[in-house]
Amino acid sequence: MRLLLVEDDEHVAAALIAVLGRHGIFVAHARGGEDALTRLRNGSFDVVLLDLTLPDLDGFEVCGRIRRLTSIPVIMVTARADVRSRIHGLNIGADDYVVKPYDTGELLARIHAVSRRKAAEEPERAEGPGGVLSLGPVTLEHASRQVTVDGERIALTRKEFDLLALLAHRPGVVFRREQIISDVWQTSWEGTGRTLEVHIASLRSKLRRPELVETVRGVGYRLALPPR
C-alpha cells in the first residue's frame, strides 16, 4: 500500500512513517497542501492521511481540491473535537477521520478499512484512450465532453455532463447531495438543493433511461450498474 502523509510536523511524520513502514505501508511525506496536490497529480497512492492544520492551505480546502482531483480515500487527522468540523470534512469528501491524540492501532485499522471499501466500490470499467469511459449503454468522452447512449449522441449542458461524469467515475457508489454540490457547483449545499434536483431530472430525461440515475432516499444519487 502507498500512503500520502500530509503533515507539517516533522517529528509526528517521522514517527508515523516508522510505524506504518513496519506494517508494510510505503509512506510519501508532503509537508503542505500544495506539495500534497502536486504529488497526487504526479504519483499513484492508495490513501491520503491529511492533517487539517497546514502551513500554506486550510486542510478543508486541500480536502476539497483532492476530491475534485481524484477519488482516492482521504482520512482527516484533526485536533478539533467539535462535531461540526468533522461533519464538514465528511461533507466535502473525506472518507473518515481520526482525532488527535489517536491510537496507532486504530489508525491502521481505519487505513485498511477505507482501502478495502475503495477496492470493493470500484467495479471494472472499460476506459479507453483519450478518457473514454464506457458503462453499459452509456459512453462518455471526457476530452470532447460528448455522451452517447446506445450509440446515439446526447446533448448535455456543461453541468449535466459534469454531474454524469462524477457519478460515472464511481458507478454503483452513492454520492451525497452535499458532495455533488461541492464537486459540480463548487459551492455549499444551502440554497442549491433544488438546482441539483432539476439537473437530475433533466439528465434522466435526456438519457431516456431514468433508471440509470438512482435516488438513494435521504442520502444522494448513484449511477446504476448495468446488469452483467
N, C-alpha and C positions, 0 to 999 in steps of 0.2 A: 504494500500500500504506500502511495505517495501522498504526503500531507503538506499543505502550505500553512505554516505558522505565521500569523501576523501579530507581532508583539514587539514593542519598542524597548522593553526592559531586558537587557542582555542577560542578567542573572536568571530571571524567570525562563527565558528562552533556552539558555544552556541546560537548565535542569530538565525542562520538558524534552528537549532533543535527546538527552541521555536516556530518560525513562522510556520514551516512545521507541527509540532505537533498539533498546533491549527487547522490545516486543515486536520487532521486525518491521517497524514503520520508518520509512525514509522521510526525513523532515527537511524541507527547504524553508529558510527563515527570511521573512520580509519584515523590515523594521518600520514600515509605514504603509499608509493606504495606497499611495501612488506606486510604490515598489511592488505591493501585492498585485495590483491591477496589471502592471507590466509583466510580472511573472506568469499570471494567468493567461495573458494573451500569447505568451511565447512558450509556455510549457504545458504539460499534462499532469493533472493532480486528481486525486480521488476525494479529498475532503479539505475544507478550509477551516482552520481554527482561528477565529477572528476576535482579538481583544478590542473592546469598544473605545478604549482610551488610547488614541494615537497622536503623534506629534504634528501631523500635517493635515489630516482629514478627520471629520467626525466618523466614528465607527458605523453609525447607522447609514450615513451616506455611502461609505465603502460597501456595506452590505447590499444596498440598493443597486449600486453600479455593478457589483459582482453578479447579481441576479439578472441584470439586463445583458450581461456578457456571456453567462454560462449557467447551466442548471446544476453545477456541482454543489453537493451538500455543504452547507455553512453552519458551523456551530459557533454561536456567540459566547464570548467569555466576558463577564461583566461583574463589577463590584457593586452595581446598583441593585439594591434589594427590592425596589418598588416594582409592583406587578405591571404597572403601566409601561415601563421601559421595556420589560420583557415581551409584553404583548405587541408593542410597537415593532420590536425587532422581528418577531414572528410574522407580523403582517406585511413587512416589506421584503420577506423572502427567506429569513433564516429558518433552518430546519430544526434546530434545537439550541439550547443554551445551558451553560453551567455558570454558577455564581461563585465568585472567589470568597473565601478560600475553598477549594474543592479537593476531593479525594482523587488521586490519580487512577485508582481502580474504576471509579465512576466515570471519569473522563474517557478511559479506554473503552468502557462498555458503550458509552454514547457514540464514540467514533465508529466503532464496529456496527452499532445499530443503524446509524444513518447511512453507512456504506452498504449494508445489506438491503435497506429499504430502497436505495437508489438502484441497486442491481435488480431487485425484484420489480421495480416500477418501469424500467426501461425495456420495452418489447423490442423485438427485432424489427428494424425498419430498412426499407430499400432506399438508400440515399446515394444517388449517383453523382457524377461530376457536376460542378457548377452549382452545388447547393440544391439539387433537385431531390425533393422528398416525396416518396410515393407511399400512400397509406390506403389500401383498398381502392375504392373508385376515385380517390382524391389525389391529385398531384400538384405540388407547389414548387415553383421555380423561384428561388429567392433572388437570384440576380435580376431577372426580368419582372419579378413580382407578378407572375401570372399563375392562375389557378385553373385547372381543368377537372371536370367531373365526368367520368366515363368517356374521356377523350374530348369533351366539349369545353371550350374556354368559357369561363365565368368572369364577368366584370365585377370587381370588388372595389370599394373605396379604399383609401390608404389605411384607415383604422380597421376596416373589416379584414383586410389582408393581415395586418399586424396581429389582430385578435386570433384569426385562424392559425397563423404561423406559430403563435405562442402555444395554443392548445395542441397543435400537431407535433410540436417539438417533443412532447412527452405524452403520447396518446394513452388514454386509459387512466391518467393521473388527474386527480381533482385539483383545479386551481381555485383558490379562494377568491371571492369577488374583490377583496382589498388588494390582493396581489395582481390581479388582472388590471385593475385601475392604475396601480403604481407602474406596471410594466408598459402598458399600451398608451395610457394617457399621461403618465409621469406626473401624477398629482395624487391627492389624498382621496379617500372614499367619500367623504362628505359632499353631498350635492351632485355626485357623479353616478350614483347607482342607477337612476333612470336612463341615463345615456348608455350604460352598459347593456341594460335590458333591451333597448331599442336596437342596438347593434347586433345583439344575439339573434333577435327576431328577424332582422334583415338578412343576416348571414344564413340562417336556416332556410329562409325563403329562396335566396339566390342559389343555394346549393341543391335545392329541391329534394333534399334528404334531411328533414328536420331531426331524424333520429341520430344523425351523426354528432350533433352537439347536444349532449345530455345535461339536464339541470340536476344538480345534487342539492336537494332541498336544504336550506339553511346553511349551505357551505359555499357552493360556487358552480363551476361548469367543468366538463371534461369532453374530450373528443372520444367518441365510442370506438373501440377497437373493432375492425372488421372481422367477421367470422373466419376462422382458419379452415 
